């Protein structure tokens, strides 16, 4: 490069983006903290609101901030990373990450079995199913909306309200002497339109999520079927692929 060549000027929006990125990564701004309104930021940086919007859009693309319609822009919560290498529980893995897990039972009901449940659990149609809907939280922030189904011939007199205070798998082990064999999970993306799910996860309008379907086994029989709707901006899965060619 010749000494007379000039380096390209850094766009104003990018300078503002870098300013907030540094504040966020250095934890000068806290998770969930609101950024000032666009008008105030434009006055502070002496730029147009269009430039501010461009900077905020870049921050949002990098998952450093998120927007709530009508409420403003907020610093994103760090995602909880779940490594898929072996059997795990939401509660235990969240604690390992140094965060506080909790569950809120939203509703529960006993429902009749149908062909789908009979096939999943390998049970007669006469066996009833307990359906439990929960909200899973990390540091009091909604992370997942879950529908769990368990057969009552295996979990007779199961009290769903205990799940407000204790992990489900702990109850399975302590009260029902469950010995887990394995669990399988499938993942797909989904646009949430259901108002109840949106409201509980803190969305103001339809949004994308990670759909997780989990089957938990004991002695090669399914004893739990859970469908989870996880916030993709707050929960991340990492799959470990070991080299089997040795």
N, C-alpha and C positions, 0 to 999 in steps of 0.2 A: 504494500500500500504506500502510495506517495505521501510525503509529509503534508502536502497541500490538500489531500483528500479529507473530507469531513465525515465523521461518524453520523449515522442517521439519528435524528432527534428522537428521544423517547416520548411517545404520545402522552398527553396529560392524563388520560384515563388510566394508563398503565402505571404511572407514578402513584396515582391514588390507590390503585389496586395493590401495588407493592407496599405502600404505607400500611394499609389495613392487614395485608397478609403477614407482615412483620409483627404487628401488634397481636394478631391472633396466635401465630405460631410461638411467640414468646410469652403467651398467656397474659399479656397486658389487658386483653379483653377476655372476659369469662364466657364459658359455655352458656348459651341462652341469653346473653346480654344483648339489649337492643342497640342498634346503630342509630345515630341521629337521623331525622327525616331528610329526604333528598334536598329540600330547600335549604336547610341549615348547613348541610355539607357543601352545597354549591356556594353559599356565602363564605364558608370557612376557607375553601380552597380557591375561591375567586374564579370559578369555572361555571359553565352552563349545567343545567340539570341533566341535559342529554349526556354530557361527559360523566357525570356522577352515575347515571343509570348504566352506562357502558362499563364503568369500573365495578359496580355492584353485580352486574351480569357475569363478569369474569370471575368474581369471588364466588358466585353461586355455582358456576360451572365447575369450579375446583372444590366444591362442597365445603367451602370455608364459612359460608353464610347460607341462610335459607329465608324465604319470604313467606309471610302469612298474610293472605289477602285482607286488606283493610287494617292490618295491625303493624306492618312495617317489616324491617329486615333485622335478623338476629344472627348472632354467632352460632355456628353449627355445633352440635354436641359431637364429641369424638365417637366414632363408630366402635361398637363392641365386635371384636374379631373372634370368630369361632373357627378353630381348626378342626377339620373332619378327619380324624385318624382312628378314633375308637369311640365306644359308647360314652355318651356324655349327657349331662343334665344342664338345663338353662341356669338353674340356681348355682350349681357348683362352679360352672365356668365363669359366671359373672363375678362370683366372689374371688376367683383366681385372678381376675382382671383388676381387682382392687375397687370394685364398684358394689353398690348395694342393690340386690334384687328384691323384688316384691311382687305379689300377685293380688289381684282383686277379682273375686268371684262376682260376675255380673248377673248370672242367672243359672238355674239348673232345673232339670226335669227328667222324669223317667219316661222313656218312650218305648213303643213296641218295636221289636226287631222286624226287619224286612229281609228280602232276599240278599241285598247287598251286605248288610251286617252279618247275616247268617253265614255268608261266604267268607267274609273277612275274619270273623272270630271262630268259625267252625262250630257254630252252636245251632240248636233247634230254634225255630221261629217262636217258640213259646217263651224263650228267655228274653227278659227285658234288658234295655240298654239305659245307662245313665249318661245323659248329655250335660256337659258342664261348659259354660262359656266364661272365659277368664280374660282379663287384661294383664299382660306381663309388663312390668316396669323396671327400669334401671335408674337409680338415683331419682326416683319419683317421676321419671319421664316415660310416657307410654312408648313401648317398643313393639309389642306384638299383641294382636287380638287372636284368641285361640278358641276353637271348638274341640273339645275332647269327648271321646266316646269310650266307655268301658262296660264290659258285660257283667251283669249283676250276679250271675252264677259263680263268678270268680271273686267279685268284690261286694259281697252281701253287706247291707247296712253301711255302705260307704257314706261318710258325712262330707259333702262338698265344701261346707263352710270352713273345714279345717285347712283348706287350701289358702285361706287368707293369711294363715300364720305359719304354715309348714309346707315344704316341697312335696309334691305328689309322690315322687319316687321314694322319699323317706317313709311316707305313710304306707306305700306298697310293701316296702321291706319290713317295717316294724310291726304293722298290724296284720299283714296278709302273707308274710314270709315269702315274698316274691323273689325268685332268683332269675335275673335277666340273662337271656341268651345273647340277644343282639337287637338292633333297631335298624330299619331302613328308612331313608328319606328321599323324597323327590322334590325338585325345585323347578319353578316356572315363574314367569312374570305375569302380573295381572293388574288391570286397571280397576281400582275399587270404586264402585258406584253406590254401594249400600250405605245409607246415611248413618246407621248405627255404628258400623265399623269406622267410617270416616270421622265421626264425632269422637269416638273413643281414642282414636289414634292421633287426634289433634289436627286433622285436615279440615280445611274450609270448603274444599271442592274436590271433585274426583281426582284421584292421584294413583300413581303406579306403586306397586308393592311387590315383595317377594312372597310367593305362595309356597308353603312348605307342607308336605304331607308326610306324616311319620307313623310308622307301624312298629310297635315294640313287642318283642317276643319273649315268651317263657316256655321252655321245653318245646320249641318249634311251633308254638301256638300264639297267635296275636292276642295280647291282653289289653292293648291300648291303641286307639286310632286318634290322631290329633291333626287337625287342619289349622295352620297358623298363617296369619297375614302379618308379615314383618315389614317395618319401615325400612326401605332400602337406604335411606340417608343416615340411619342410625345403627344398622346391624349389617355385619359383613361376614361371609363364610369364606374360609380358606381351606382348600383341599390339598392334602399332602399325598403326593404320588411317589412312592418308593420304587426304586429300581428292583424288579424281581429277577432280572437276568444276572445271576451271580456265578 
